[in-house]
């Protein structure tokens, strides 16, 4: 497996990053099976694992911690995230110093490690000053609890603001961004990916298979698959919504194109994401060993320019077929913020 440099850090990571969101109550509840999947990914050459405190309320981190015990931790670039609600207390959430410095210790305990290689802010939060957040993260880096910091699902303007604040206030800076990116969700090509390139930030896209839409299971005329994810976020799967109907039509056309090119749709979808010059690694999120095996081969697939052009004909560059797939809704567009 060819390894890539994470932004300007000099750290080498695999082009596929193992996402751990589906390990635990949100997906695979069998800890032993989840650990076996993690070990298989490591044995295949993946050295990059991403999770978050909020995934199954800490259970995902606990599973990853078990999997990396016994000497495997040293050889893994381990990433996790903070921001999501972790309890009923109104302060068990967000990007404040108070919460970050408390929650990082919880993550370290669950992960059974003394340090986190990449600690990411899971979503922007407009009522917390970015300097407050960067100040807390910088202290964690200086304390040795965290090696690098990053953002997830930040719009381009927030990425730039964070870089400027880091420079002017002498804070540690975000070294990577984790945006939603797939053939069906391409809006980040407009500004987020070019912005990351300008600041030499690594990019580790989440949901490169568009939440299952690009696995080959969604086809015109076939029964619509069901999943826990569809139950949690129905707006991304409800076919009564025009955006999701467009996704179904595109997924069917892309599956035919992949067949014509002699590869699976999964391979084509993952290869598409990691082919972009700004992208460091695509985050895969298998729930079963079968899911993992179907995705590992994508690291060795190269898409021709002709094939990329045909993909562009199906889904134009810079386009989200369903605007709700962006992962973060700007509160400035909420009704209350627009009333005069």
C-alpha positions in Angstrom: 0.0 0.0 0.0 1.4 3.4 -0.9 1.4 5.8 2.0 0.8 9.5 1.8 1.8 12.5 3.9 -0.9 14.1 6.1 -0.8 17.7 5.1 2.5 19.3 6.1 3.0 17.1 9.1 5.4 14.6 7.6 3.3 11.8 9.1 2.7 8.9 6.6 -0.8 7.4 6.4 -2.5 4.9 4.3 -4.9 6.1 1.5 -7.7 4.3 3.2 -8.5 5.3 6.8 -10.5 2.9 8.9 -13.5 4.7 10.3 -14.9 3.2 13.5 -18.4 4.8 13.6 -20.1 1.4 12.9 -18.4 -0.4 15.9 -20.7 -0.4 18.8 -24.4 0.3 19.3 -24.7 2.3 16.1 -23.6 -0.7 14.0 -21.9 -3.9 15.0 -22.5 -4.6 18.7 -20.2 -7.6 18.8 -16.9 -6.3 20.2 -14.9 -9.4 19.3 -16.0 -9.2 15.7 -15.3 -5.5 15.5 -11.8 -6.0 16.9 -11.2 -8.7 14.3 -12.2 -6.2 11.6 -9.8 -3.7 12.9 -7.0 -6.3 13.1 -7.7 -7.3 9.5 -7.5 -3.7 8.3 -4.1 -3.3 10.1 -2.8 -6.5 8.6 -3.8 -5.3 5.2 -1.6 -2.2 5.6 -4.0 0.4 6.9 -2.3 2.4 9.6 -4.8 5.2 10.1 -7.9 4.8 12.4 -10.6 7.5 12.9 -13.3 7.5 15.6 -15.1 10.0 17.8 -16.3 10.3 21.4 -19.9 10.6 20.3 -20.0 7.3 18.3 -22.2 5.1 20.4 -21.5 7.4 23.3 -17.9 6.3 23.7 -18.3 2.6 22.9 -16.6 2.9 19.6 -13.5 4.4 21.3 -13.6 1.6 23.8 -13.6 -1.0 21.0 -10.7 0.7 19.2 -8.8 0.8 22.5 -9.2 -2.9 23.1 -8.1 -3.6 19.5 -4.9 -1.6 19.8 -3.8 -3.1 23.1 -1.0 -5.6 23.1 1.5 -3.5 21.1 -0.5 -2.4 18.0 -0.9 1.2 19.2 2.6 2.3 18.4 2.1 1.7 14.7 -1.2 3.4 14.3 -2.0 7.0 13.5 -5.0 7.4 15.8 -7.6 10.1 15.3 -10.7 10.9 17.3 -13.1 13.9 17.6 -14.8 16.1 20.2 -18.0 18.2 20.0 -21.0 16.0 20.1 -23.4 15.6 23.1 -22.2 13.1 25.6 -24.6 13.6 28.5 -27.6 15.5 29.8 -25.6 18.3 31.3 -25.7 21.3 28.8 -21.9 21.6 29.1 -21.2 18.0 28.1 -21.0 19.2 24.5 -19.4 21.7 22.2 -16.1 23.4 21.5 -15.5 25.2 24.8 -12.2 25.0 26.8 -14.2 23.6 29.7 -15.5 20.7 27.7 -12.5 19.9 25.5 -10.0 19.7 28.4 -12.4 17.4 30.3 -13.4 15.2 27.3 -9.9 14.6 26.0 -9.2 12.7 29.2 -12.3 10.6 28.8 -11.2 9.7 25.2 -7.7 8.8 26.3 -9.1 6.5 29.0 -11.5 4.8 26.5 -8.8 4.5 23.9 -6.4 3.1 26.5 -3.6 5.4 25.2 -1.5 8.2 26.6 -1.7 10.3 23.4 -4.0 11.0 20.5 -2.3 11.6 17.1 -5.1 13.7 15.6 -7.7 15.4 17.8 -10.5 17.0 15.7 -13.3 19.4 16.3 -16.3 17.5 15.0 -18.4 20.4 13.8 -18.1 24.2 13.9 -19.9 26.0 16.7 -20.8 29.7 16.2 -21.3 30.6 19.8 -17.8 29.6 20.8 -14.9 31.8 19.8 -12.5 29.8 17.6 -9.6 31.3 19.7 -11.2 29.7 22.8 -11.1 26.3 21.0 -7.7 26.7 19.5 -6.3 27.8 22.8 -7.6 24.7 24.6 -6.3 22.5 21.8 -2.9 24.1 21.8 -2.6 23.5 25.6 -3.3 19.8 24.9 -0.6 19.6 22.3 1.9 21.3 24.7 0.9 18.9 27.4 1.7 15.9 25.1 -1.9 14.6 25.2 -2.4 15.4 21.5 0.1 15.5 18.6 -2.0 17.4 16.0 -5.4 19.0 15.7 -7.9 19.2 12.9 -11.4 20.1 12.0 -14.4 18.2 10.5 -17.1 19.5 8.3 -16.0 23.1 8.5 -17.0 25.4 5.6 -14.2 27.1 3.8 -14.7 30.5 5.6 -14.3 28.8 9.0 -11.2 26.9 7.8 -9.6 30.2 6.8 -10.7 32.0 10.0 -9.1 29.2 12.1 -5.9 29.5 10.2 -5.7 33.2 10.6 -6.5 33.1 14.3 -3.9 30.4 14.8 -1.3 32.7 13.2 -2.2 35.9 14.9 -2.7 34.4 18.3 0.2 32.0 18.1 -2.0 28.9 18.5 -1.5 25.4 17.1 -3.2 25.2 13.7 -5.6 22.7 12.2 -3.4 20.4 10.0 -6.3 18.7 8.3 -10.0 18.8 7.5 -12.5 16.0 7.4 -15.3 16.9 5.0 -18.2 14.9 3.5 -17.1 13.9 -0.1 -18.2 11.3 -2.6 -19.4 11.1 -6.2 -22.8 12.1 -5.0 -21.7 14.8 -2.6 -19.2 17.0 -4.4 -19.9 20.6 -3.1 -16.5 20.6 -1.3 -14.8 20.7 -4.6 -15.8 24.3 -5.0 -14.0 25.8 -2.1 -13.2 23.5 0.8 -10.7 21.3 -1.1 -8.9 24.2 -2.8 -8.7 26.0 0.5 -7.1 23.0 2.2 -4.6 22.8 -0.6 -3.6 26.4 -0.1 -3.0 25.9 3.6 -1.3 22.5 3.1 -3.9 20.8 5.1 -4.5 17.1 4.8 -8.0 16.0 3.8 -9.7 12.8 5.1 -13.2 12.7 3.6 -16.0 10.9 5.5 -18.7 8.9 3.8 -16.9 8.3 0.4 -19.7 5.7 -0.3 -22.3 8.3 0.4 -23.8 6.5 3.4 -24.3 3.3 1.4 -25.7 4.8 -1.8 -22.5 3.8 -3.7 -22.3 0.2 -2.6 -24.3 -1.1 -5.5 -27.4 -1.9 -3.4 -29.4 1.2 -4.6 -30.7 0.4 -8.1 -33.7 1.6 -10.0 -36.5 -0.9 -9.8 -35.0 -2.7 -6.8 -36.3 -2.8 -3.2 -34.8 0.1 -1.2 -32.4 -1.2 1.4 -33.1 -0.5 5.0 -30.5 0.4 7.7 -30.1 1.9 11.1 -28.4 4.9 9.5 -31.5 5.5 7.3 -33.6 5.4 10.5 -31.4 8.0 12.2 -31.1 10.4 9.3 -34.2 9.8 7.1 -33.7 13.0 5.1 -30.7 11.4 3.4 -32.7 8.3 2.3 -36.4 9.2 1.9 -37.1 8.7 -1.8 -40.1 11.1 -1.6 -37.5 13.9 -1.5 -36.3 15.0 -5.0 -32.6 15.1 -3.9 -32.7 11.4 -2.9 -34.5 10.4 -6.1 -31.7 12.1 -8.0 -29.2 10.1 -5.9 -31.0 6.9 -6.8 -30.9 7.6 -10.5 -27.2 8.6 -10.3 -26.3 5.5 -8.3 -27.9 3.3 -10.9 -26.0 5.0 -13.7 -22.7 4.9 -11.8 -23.2 1.1 -11.1 -23.6 0.5 -14.8 -20.5 2.6 -15.5 -18.4 0.6 -13.0 -19.6 -2.7 -14.5 -18.6 -1.4 -17.9 -15.1 -0.4 -16.6 -14.6 -3.8 -15.0 -14.7 -2.9 -11.4 -17.2 -2.7 -8.5 -19.1 0.5 -7.7 -17.4 0.4 -4.3 -14.0 0.4 -5.9 -14.8 3.1 -8.3 -16.4 5.3 -5.6 -13.4 5.1 -3.3 -10.9 5.4 -6.0 -12.7 8.6 -7.2 -12.3 10.2 -3.8 -8.6 9.3 -3.2 -7.7 10.4 -6.8 -8.4 14.1 -6.0 -5.1 15.9 -5.5 -6.3 17.5 -2.2 -7.3 14.2 -0.6 -5.0 12.3 1.7 -7.1 9.4 2.7 -10.8 8.3 2.4 -12.5 7.1 5.6 -14.1 3.7 5.1 -16.7 2.6 7.7 -17.2 -1.1 7.5 -19.7 -2.8 9.8 -18.8 -6.4 8.9 -15.7 -8.2 7.6 -17.4 -8.6 4.3 -17.8 -4.8 4.0 -14.1 -4.4 4.8 -12.9 -6.9 2.2 -15.0 -5.3 -0.5 -13.3 -1.9 0.1 -9.6 -2.8 0.6 -9.0 -3.4 -3.1 -9.9 0.2 -3.9 -6.5 1.4 -2.8 -5.0 -0.3 -5.9 -7.5 1.0 -8.4 -6.7 3.9 -10.7 -9.4 5.7 -12.7 -8.7 7.0 -16.1 -9.3 10.6 -17.2 -12.0 9.3 -19.6 -13.8 7.5 -16.8 -13.6 10.6 -14.5 -15.1 12.6 -17.4 -18.0 10.2 -17.6 -18.6 10.4 -13.9 -18.7 14.2 -14.2 -21.5 13.8 -16.8 -23.6 11.9 -14.3 -22.9 14.1 -11.3 -21.4 17.6 -12.2 -18.4 18.7 -10.2 -19.1 20.8 -7.2 -22.7 19.4 -6.9 -24.5 17.9 -3.9 -27.5 16.0 -5.4 -29.2 16.3 -2.0 -28.3 19.6 -0.2 -29.0 17.9 3.1 -25.9 15.7 2.6 -23.5 18.5 3.5 -23.2 17.4 7.1 -23.6 20.9 8.6 -26.4 23.3 8.2 -25.5 27.0 8.4 -27.5 28.5 11.2 -27.4 31.8 9.4 -30.0 30.3 7.0 -32.4 29.3 9.7 -35.7 31.2 9.7 -35.0 33.1 12.9 -31.7 34.4 11.6 -33.3 35.7 8.4 -36.2 37.6 9.9 -35.9 41.4 10.0 
